[in-house]
Structure formats: structure tokens, C-alpha cells
Amino acid sequence: MALPTYFDAMDYARMVREYPLGPDYEKFLRTVSRDELRALQEKRFASLMKRGWEVKFYQRLWGAKGITPGDIRGLDDIAKLPTYSKADIMDSIERAPPFGDFHGMETYAAGKRPPVVLHTTSGTTGTPQVLLFGPWSREIQNIMLARLYMIAGLRPDDVVHSVYGHGMINGGHYIRETFTHWTNSILLTAGTGNETRSLQQVQNMARFGVTVIVGFADYIKKLAQVAEAEGLKDKIKIRLIIGHMGRENKEAISESWGGAEIFDWYGVGDTGTVGFEGPDHDGLYLHEDAHYVELVDPDTGAVSKPGEPGNLCVSCLFKDDIYPIIRFDTKDLSAFEEKPSACGYKVRRIQGFLGRSDNMVKLRGINIYPIGVGAIANEHPASLGEYICRVDRDKDGRDDMAIIVEVREKTDTVRKEIADMIRAKLGVEIGVELASLGDTAPLTGVESRQKAVRLIDNRFK
């Protein structure tokens, strides 16, 4: 019996019919009604739940709460289900090494299981997590990403430079598949500074006429500095930067690349792209035909009250093959944007990535997030955009935080001004230490990691 190939299992015709791309997707965003969208979500959620009940991980997770299939009749009941996070996936892997019991691979009859794509997370928040994909859900994730690139203005004649990492990490492979499977643009798969030296990257950008950069803001800024130092800035004509901006100063990054237009997006390795910035640059629009997104309280897991921020909790409505995702708590904080869309898009928006709840430090009763501190420090004109926070606990149990900021001039005046800006905006004292260009790189890993480290936590050492 011939085993199914990747292409047999992906069902291309159904995929492009059910998940439109390009102009068809923009038409969907402008014309779909909330009632039509809800009906579509309900249909896909029913299929997702049917698959979830077949998987040992969910049987155990839901069974522990006394939940039976009849308890969940639709999305109105979804909050009855417990959320789960990376910690639960890692527990699943310990129970059933090396792949865990969260994927459902064993539920397929002999000779029927589709090919499985294996990657891991980057390990920024701990031990890298196993990521598993079936062809159907993998390619729909790629479509989600291609959608946002096209909405940002990607053209067939663009040459795209990607600084997403490869190896076991999902990121770079995911980007490569998206561009080669779903666009006509030419892609340079440069990767991190460890994979292709920064100097060689900017030389290639000039040589091949790169017009678009995709990746994380940290390394995109680094490349601008290298291009400037090598006298190549004028030879690299960047018109678009599309990637993970977080709380970074987008205006400064744009200026560093000659005024390129910047588009932010949000997603994690498990879910793929969840939200994307539109032409209005006002929040991130959700792929609501593919995801059901909730905000949940970081402490209780309860759905956040209207208007309140919370952890992004995602159910992937299309992921009913390998590793169904139902109420995955990303631990990434955001809030819904309630004002009407200037683009006329009918889907909901979030305000973007506001920090990680598991990176939160409570100082004098105030919740402090490293990227929030960094965003304030980077508003100072002397800042070079690179930073790392450090938190220590003294013998009396008091926590203190400091930020190390790379600056153009290391003076007491600059240090005091940055400290004053942080205190005025956060209402708490944060220590400020100044560093020269490149000094924080060994700590952040900005040249070697896909996502830079922004917090050194010494409290439990």
C-alpha cells in the first residue's frame, strides 16, 4: 500500500477554496459579516473539537475537569475548557518521550498517517519545545503568512532578505516555504548572524538588490548598523520591512533603512500567524477564519473582561490533523482594539505584542515588563536600540531591576535622563547602566538567536 505523500495530504484545491489569498482575501476582509464569520468559525470549531477528543493529551486535560463531549456544543462553551501552555506540552513530552501525546499521530490507521513536519521553538523562554505539523495545517499556516506579506504590498519583483533562523528552529523553514510555495518573490535565506555573517549578509543584500527584509526587529537594526559601517547603505534600497516589531521604535528602524515602510505581525511557533498589520498601521488584524482568539487573565485563566488586557489564548480552527490546538495560552500579553477599522476590514484587531506575562517582574506593587522598559529607554535620542534588563533579589527579598542600554555617549546626563523617563512613565525606579555599541550582544544573543534575550533573572540563582 502506497503511503500518502505530503502533497497527497495537503489537498491543495480544498485549501485555496476555503482559505483565500491575495485579492480574494482582501475582499473577504471587507465583505464578510460578523454573522457569516461566526458561522464559519462554529463549523471549523466543531471539526477541531471532534479531533481533540481523539487525542490523549486532551482526553487527560479535559477529563481532569470532568468535561464530557456533550458539554461543549459550540464556541459559546469554549471557556469551559481549560487553557494549556508550553509547560503542559513539555509535561506531555516527559510522559511519552520523545514526541509526547499531544499530537494524535497514533490515532491514524496503519498506512494512513500523513507525513509529519518536526521543528522546535527557539528556546528563548526555556527548553526548546517540539513542534509537529501535518501537511494540511502546515500549508494553511503558510497561506496565513503569505496573506500578510501581500497585504503589506509584496510584489513578484521583490527580492526578500530573511533573517529568521534555521536548524531545528521552525522560523526560517516556515518563511522559506511561504515564499517558495505561495509567492513569486525571490528569497535570500540568510538566517541569523551565526548562519551567515552580518558583513556577508549586507554584501549579499547589495549584490542581489534586496528590496524587502523579513525577521525580528533586533537583528534588522543590527544589519542597518553594519551596512552603514561598511558604506553599503546607499546601495541597498529597502522599501518594506515585515516582521516582529513588538514594542520597538518602528520610526527609528524605518529611518535606519532609508524610510522603509514597516509592517508588524504576531504569531508563535505552535499557531503560525495570528495577527497582521494592515495599511492603516493601527493594530493587528486577526485571521479570524483560521483562529479563535481570546484574552485570558494571566493568573486565573478566566476570560478577561471587555477592555482589559490579557494573555493571548488561541484555538487554531484549521488544525484538525496533527497537533490540534484548542485554547493554547501563549503567555503573550495583548488587548483588543475596539475602534472601527480605517481599512474597512470586518475582523477584530489586537494592539500587538505588549510583553510576556511569564517575564513580568513586580516592583513595589507595579507589574513591569522588560520590553516596556526597553521601549521607553529607546525613546532617548542617544539610544542605539539595544538593551537588556536584569533583575536581582537582595537578602531581604526585595527585587530590583536595572536596564543596560547601548548609547552613543556614555554620560551621567544621558543615564539620568533615561532613568527619569522610565520613572515618569512607569512610576517606579529602574537602575540604568550605559553600554557602547555591541556591548550587550553577548547577553542578548542578537546575532545568534532568532529572538533576542531581554531579561536576565538572577532572583533564583
N, C-alpha and C positions, 0 to 999 in steps of 0.2 A: 504493500500500500504506500503510495507516494505521500510523504508528509507535506503539509501546507507550507508554502514559501511565504516570505514577508509580503510579497505583492499579492498573493492569493488572499491573505488575511486582511489586508487593509481596505479592500472594497472601494476602489477609487471613485467609481461612478456614484455610489451612495454618499460618499464623503463630500464631494463637491456639490451635490444636490442639497444635502442637509446643512452644510456649513459653508455658506457663500464667502467669496473672496473678492477683493478689488472693488470695482464699481457696484457689484451686486451686494456686497456687504454694506457699503455706504448707503445704498438705497434702503436696505433693511434697517439700518440705524435711524434713518429719518422717517420711515413709514410705519414700522411695527407699532401696534398699540400695546399698552400695558396688559390688557386682557389677552391679546394674542401671545405675548411673551410669556405670561403666566401659564397659559395652557400648554405651550411648548415645554416650559420647564417642568410642569407636572408630568407630562408624558415621559420625558427623559429621566426624571427622578424615579418614577415607578420602575423603569428598567434597571436603574442603578441600584435601587433597594433590593430588587429580586436577586441581582448578582451578589450584593453584600451579604445576604442571608446564606449564601453558599460558601462563604469564606470563614475559616476557623477563627481568624482574628476578630471578626465582627460578631460571630456567634458567642465568643467569650466576653467581648466588651459589652455587648448589649444584654447578654444573658445575666451578667453580674448585676444589672439594674432591673432585672425582672421584666424586660421588654420582650414581647412576642410580635410576630409579623402583623397580626391584626391591630396592633397599637399604632402603627404608622400608616395612615391612609393617604397621606399626601404631604405637601410642603408645610401645611398648617401645623403638622405634628412633628416637624423636624427637630424642634427644640427639646422634645422628649428624649432624643438620642444623646448620649454623652459625646463630648468632643474628645479628640485624641491629639497627640503631638508627637514630635520626633522621639521623645522619651519612651512612648508606648511602642513605636516601631523598633527601637533598639531593644526593648524588652522582648518583643516578638522574635527578634533575631537570636537573642540569648536562649529562648525557649526551643527554637528549632533552627540551629545554625546549619549552613551559613546564610540562608536566604530568608529565614523567618517563616511565619504562617499568615502573613498579611496579604499575599499576592493572589492566592487561589489557583496556582499553577496545577496543583494536584487534582483539581476538580474536572479537568478535561479528560475525556476518554482516550484510550491508547491511540496514538496517531492523529489526534485532533487538536492537541495544544498548539497554538500559534507560536512562531519564533518569539523569543524574549530578548529585549534590549536591556543590558545591565550597565548602569553607571553608579556613581556615588555623588553625594554632596561634596562641597569643598572642605568641610570640616571647620569652618570659621567659628562655629559655636560648639565645637566638641568633636568627638569621634565621627568620621565621615559616615553618613547613613547610606545604606543600599537603596538604590532607585531602580525600579523594574517597570518596563513598558511593553505592552503589546503593540503590534503594528497599527491597529486601528487608532488607539488613543495617542500613540506617538505622533502619527501624522496629523491628527487633529490639533495637537499641541503646536506642531509646525505651522499649520494653517493659521492658528491664532497669532503667532508671531509675524507671519507674512502679512496678515491683515494690518497690523500696526505700522509695519515698515511702509506699506503702500499708502496708508492714510497720512503718514508723515511726509510723503512726497517722493519715495524711492522711485527711480526711473531705470529702464533697461540699460541705459548707457552709463549708469553709475559704476564706479569701481569702489568696492567696500572693503575697509580695513577692520578686521575683527581682533580684539584683544582679549577675548574670552579664552579661558584655559582649556586644555585638552587632557590627555592621560585618562585616568578613571573618572575625572570630573565630567558631569553632564554638559556644562555650559557650552564649550566650544563645538562639541559634536552637534548639539541641538541647533546652534546658529548655522553651522555648515549645511545641515540637512535642510533647514528652512530656505536658505538662499539657493541651493542647488536643486531642490525639489519644487519650489513654489515661486521663484522669481527668475528674471533673466539677467540680473546684475552679476558682475564678476566679483568674486570674493577672494580676498587675501586672508588666509587663516594664520595670522601672525602669532596669536596666543599671548601669554604673559611674557615679561622680560626674561624669565628663566628659559622659555622655549625659543624665543628669538630676541636677541639683544636689542635694547632700546635704540641704539645707534643704527643697527641694521634695519629696524622697523621704519624709522623715519627716512632712511635712504630708499627703501622699497616704496614708501608712500610717494616720494618724489618721482621715482623711476617709473612707476606704473600709473601715475596720475590719479591717485585716490581722491575721491570726492565726498565719501561718507565714512564716518568712524562709528563703530558699534562696540559697546562694552561698558565697563564701570567707570564712573567719573574719576576715581582716584588715579588710574593709570592713564586715562586720556589727558589729564592735566600734566602728568609726568612727561608724556610724549611731546606736548607742546613746549615744555622747557628744553627738552633735548633737541628738538627741531630748531629752536631759537639759538641754542648754543652752537649748533653745527652750521648755522647760516642757511638752513633749508626751509625756513618758514615761508618765504615768498614763493617757493617752488611747489608748495602743497596747497591746493585750492579746495579747502573743505567747505561744503555748503550745508551738510547735515551732520548732526551728532545725535545718535539714537541709542539710549542705554539707560542704565540705572543711576539716576542723579541723587536720589534720597533728599537730604537737606542741603546739598552742596549749592554754592553760589553759581547758578546757571549763567548769569550775566558775565561773570569773570571767566568761566570756561569758554563761553562763546567768544569773548574778546581775545582770549589766548589763541583761538583758531580763526582769527580774522572776521569775526562776526557771524559764524555759522549758526544756523537755527537749531535749537536743541529740543528734543522730544524725550520725555521721561516715560518709563513703563515699569510695571510691577509684576512679579511672579516669583515663585520658588521652584526648586527642582521637582518636587512632587507634582505640582499643579500645572506647570507651564505658565504662560502669560495669562494674567487675570485682568489687569487694567492697563490702559494706554492713554497717553496724552494726545488730544485732538488738536486741530488747527487753532482753536481758541486759547490753548495753553492755560486752561482753567480746570485743574483737577485731572483725574484719570478715569476714563470711561471703562465700564466693566463689560467683558464679553458675557453678557447675561444669557445668551442662548447656550453657552457652554459651561457656565459656572453659576452656582447659587451662593452668594456671598453674604455672610452675617458678620456683625461685630459683637464680640463677647467680652465680658468682664475678665480681666487677667487673673483675678483672684478666685472668683466663684464659677466662672464658665457660663454664667447666665447671659442671655442676650442683652446687650447694652440698651439703655433707654434712648429714645429718639433724641438726637442732637449730641449724644455723648460719644467720645472715642472708645475704642476697644481693640482687642486682638482680631485681626482678620481671620475668619473661620470660613473655609472654602469646601464646598462639595462640587466635585467635577462631574457634571451631568453626562458627559460623553464617555467616561472612563469605566465601562462595564465589561472590560476584558481582563487584562492583567492589572492587579492592584487597584481595585475600585477605591475612590477617595470620597468619604462621607463624613463631613464635619471635622476637617483637619484644621487644628488650631496652629497657625503659622508662628504665633508669638510675635508677629509684626503688628505694630500699632498703626491705626489709621482712624479716619472719621468719614462719614458720608457727607458729600457736598449737596446741599439741598436746593440751591438757586437754579433756575432754569438754564438749560444749555444754550449758549450763543450759537452753536452749530446746528441746533435743531435735532440733536440726537435724542432718542427716546429712552436710552438705557441710563441706569444710575451711574453716579461718579463717586469716587473716593478722593480724599485730599492727598493721597500718595503715602509714601513710607514716612512715618513720624518717629520711628525708633523701635527697639525691641523691648518687650516687657521683661524678658529674662536678662536684659542688660541694664535694667533700671537700678539706680542707686538712690536710696532715700537719705537725704541730708537735711537735718533739722526739720523733719516732717514734710519735706518737699521732694517729689519724685523728679530725679534728674536723669536724663538720657545722654550718653556720650555724643551722639550725632547732633543733639540740640546744642550742647556746649560748643562743639566744633563749628556749627553753623554761625553762631554768634561771633566766635573768635575770628572766623574768616571774613567777617564784615569789615574788619580793620584794614585800612589801606596797606599796612606793612605786611599783612599775612600773605604767605605763599601758597596757602590752601591745604597744607599737610599738617596733621596733628595726631596726637594720641592722648587719651585720658588714662589716669592712674588713680586707683582708689586704695587707700590703706586704712587699717583699723589699729588704734592705739591700745595700750594695755587696759584702759578703762572702757573699751568697747565703743569708742567714738570713731565714726567714719569720716574721713576727709578725702576730697578729690582734688587732683591737680590736672591741668592740661598742658602738654608740651606742644608748642606751636612753632612751626617753621616761619621765620620772618626775614624781611630784607635787612633790617637793622636791629641788633640786639641792644636796646637801650632801656633804662629804667622807665622812661616816659612811655614807650610802647607797651611794656609789661603792665604798667599801671592803667593805661587806657583800656587795654583788653580786659583786665580784671574788673575795671569799673563797668564796662559794657555788659559783662556776664552778670555781675551783681545786680545791675539795674534791671535786667530782663528776667533773671531767674529768682531774684530775691534771696540769694544765698552766696556765701563767699566760696570761690573756687580758686585754688592756687594756680598761678600762671608761670610757666618756665619757657624761656625762649630758646630756639634752636636755629641753626643755619640750614640752608638748602640741603636736603638729602639726609639730614641727621636722624630723622625719625624712621627712615626706610627699614633699618634692621628690625625695628619693633613692629611696624605695621605690616611689613612684608609686601608693600605696594608694588614692588617689581616682580615678585614671585608668586603671589597669591591672586586668585580671581577676585576675591573681596578682601580688602584691607582690614586688619585688626584695628579696632578703635578703642578698646578698653583693656588695660592690664589690671586685673583684680588680685590684689595682694592680701585680701582680708582673711583668706582661709589657708594661707601658706604657713 
